[in-house]
Amino acid sequence: MEVMTRPELDRRLAALASLGDPLRRDLYHCVTSREGGVGRDEAAATVGVSRSLAAYHLDKLVEAGLLDTRFERRTGRRGPGAGRTAKLYLR
């Protein structure tokens, strides 16, 4: 059996508790059910909330250590004028 320090146990319990919110749980399932990452717009549309609300909760899941992020240009265009890179969420 793994022996954890008190701070580590508290961190893990806080991460788990963040999934107690139904919206966060839905967003977590949305992200973890797809390969390659999910953008804010896609996650928001999947669970039926605004982009800003989805972004807030997705970022909270990242803070809790349950999701990671990466930035990627999804259009395939490069160079000046190619647009901003998208923030993707993944397990």
C-alpha positions in Angstrom: 0.0 0.0 0.0 1.3 3.5 -0.9 2.0 5.8 2.0 1.1 9.4 1.3 2.0 12.5 3.1 -0.8 14.7 4.5 -0.4 17.4 1.8 -0.4 14.8 -1.0 -3.5 13.2 0.4 -5.2 16.6 0.7 -4.3 17.5 -2.9 -5.7 14.2 -4.2 -8.9 14.5 -2.2 -9.4 18.1 -3.5 -8.9 16.9 -7.1 -11.5 14.2 -6.6 -13.9 16.6 -4.9 -13.8 18.9 -7.9 -15.6 16.1 -9.9 -18.5 16.4 -7.4 -19.9 19.3 -9.6 -22.0 17.7 -12.3 -20.9 20.2 -15.0 -17.2 19.6 -14.2 -17.8 15.9 -14.3 -19.5 16.2 -17.7 -16.6 18.3 -19.0 -14.1 15.8 -17.7 -15.9 13.0 -19.4 -16.1 15.0 -22.6 -12.3 15.5 -22.6 -11.3 12.1 -21.5 -13.5 10.3 -24.0 -11.7 11.9 -27.0 -8.1 11.5 -28.2 -6.0 14.4 -29.3 -7.5 17.0 -27.0 -10.7 19.1 -26.9 -11.1 22.8 -27.5 -13.3 25.1 -25.4 -15.9 25.5 -28.1 -16.3 21.8 -28.7 -16.5 21.1 -24.9 -19.1 23.8 -24.4 -21.2 22.6 -27.3 -21.0 19.0 -26.1 -22.3 19.8 -22.6 -24.6 22.7 -23.6 -23.1 25.7 -21.8 -21.4 28.9 -22.9 -17.8 28.9 -24.0 -16.7 31.1 -21.1 -18.4 28.9 -18.5 -16.8 25.8 -20.0 -13.4 27.5 -20.1 -13.7 28.4 -16.4 -14.5 24.9 -15.3 -12.0 23.3 -17.6 -9.3 25.5 -16.2 -10.3 24.5 -12.7 -9.9 20.9 -13.7 -6.4 21.7 -14.9 -5.6 23.5 -11.6 -6.8 20.3 -9.8 -4.4 18.2 -11.8 -7.1 16.2 -13.5 -6.5 17.6 -17.0 -3.5 19.0 -19.0 -3.4 21.6 -21.7 -1.5 22.2 -24.9 -1.7 24.8 -27.6 -2.1 23.8 -31.2 -3.0 25.5 -34.5 -6.0 23.5 -35.7 -6.4 25.1 -39.1 -3.2 23.8 -40.6 -2.2 27.3 -41.6 1.2 28.7 -40.6 3.0 31.9 -40.4 1.7 35.5 -40.0 -2.1 35.7 -40.3 -2.6 32.0 -39.5 -4.6 33.0 -36.3 -4.2 32.2 -32.7 -3.3 28.8 -31.4 -6.2 26.9 -29.8 -6.0 25.8 -26.1 -6.7 22.1 -26.0 -7.6 20.1 -22.9 -6.5 16.4 -22.6 -6.0 13.8 -19.9 
